[in-house]
Amino acid sequence: MSDKMIQLPLPFEEPMDSYRAVGIAEGFIASSSGEEYLRAWQYLIDTGMAYQLQGWFGRTANHLIEEGHCTAPTTNTQPYSC
């Protein structure tokens, strides 16, 4: 029996969270594909984080939206109810 481990690719994507999205956007976490890079930016746009962080995050988010790579955040038009 061999003592070498075999590494298989996972059949699913890692869930996106704030830390991972910022890391991919800033480049200290490597993205596995261009799709994951854009998914990270879309996460930052949808959560509003892109507009709460340093200025270049908002500018880059707006540029990606203008170029059609990402979509603008949707706003909730439903009134709050208890």
C-alpha positions in Angstrom: 0.0 0.0 0.0 1.3 3.4 -0.9 1.8 6.2 1.6 1.1 8.9 -0.9 -2.1 10.8 -0.7 -4.3 11.4 -3.8 -5.9 14.8 -4.0 -9.2 14.9 -5.8 -11.0 18.0 -6.9 -14.0 18.8 -4.9 -17.3 18.5 -6.8 -18.7 21.7 -5.4 -17.6 25.3 -5.0 -16.5 26.7 -1.7 -19.2 29.0 -0.2 -18.5 32.7 -0.6 -18.2 34.8 2.6 -17.0 38.3 3.3 -13.4 37.3 4.1 -13.1 35.2 1.0 -14.7 37.7 -1.3 -12.4 40.6 0.0 -9.4 38.3 -0.2 -10.1 37.3 -3.8 -10.8 41.0 -4.7 -7.5 42.2 -3.1 -5.5 39.2 -4.4 -4.3 37.6 -1.2 -6.6 34.6 -1.8 -6.2 33.0 -5.2 -9.3 32.5 -7.2 -9.7 29.2 -9.0 -11.2 30.9 -12.1 -12.5 34.1 -13.6 -16.0 33.0 -12.6 -15.0 32.8 -9.0 -13.4 36.3 -9.2 -16.6 37.8 -10.6 -18.7 35.8 -8.0 -16.6 37.4 -5.3 -17.2 40.9 -6.7 -20.9 40.2 -7.1 -21.0 39.1 -3.4 -19.4 42.4 -2.4 -21.9 44.3 -4.5 -24.9 42.4 -3.3 -24.0 42.8 0.4 -23.1 46.5 0.0 -19.5 45.8 1.2 -18.0 47.1 -2.0 -19.3 50.6 -1.1 -18.3 50.4 2.6 -14.7 49.5 2.1 -11.9 51.5 0.6 -12.8 53.7 -2.4 -11.3 51.5 -5.0 -13.7 48.7 -4.1 -16.7 50.9 -5.0 -15.0 52.2 -8.1 -14.1 48.7 -9.3 -17.6 47.4 -8.5 -19.1 50.3 -10.6 -16.7 49.5 -13.4 -17.6 45.8 -13.4 -21.3 46.7 -13.4 -20.9 49.2 -16.3 -18.9 46.6 -18.3 -21.7 44.1 -17.8 -19.6 41.6 -15.8 -21.7 42.1 -12.6 -25.2 43.3 -11.9 -26.3 46.3 -9.8 -27.5 45.4 -6.3 -31.2 44.9 -6.0 -33.0 46.9 -3.4 -35.7 45.6 -1.2 -39.0 47.4 -2.1 -41.1 45.4 0.3 -42.2 47.2 3.5 -41.1 45.7 6.8 -43.7 43.7 8.6 -43.8 42.0 12.0 
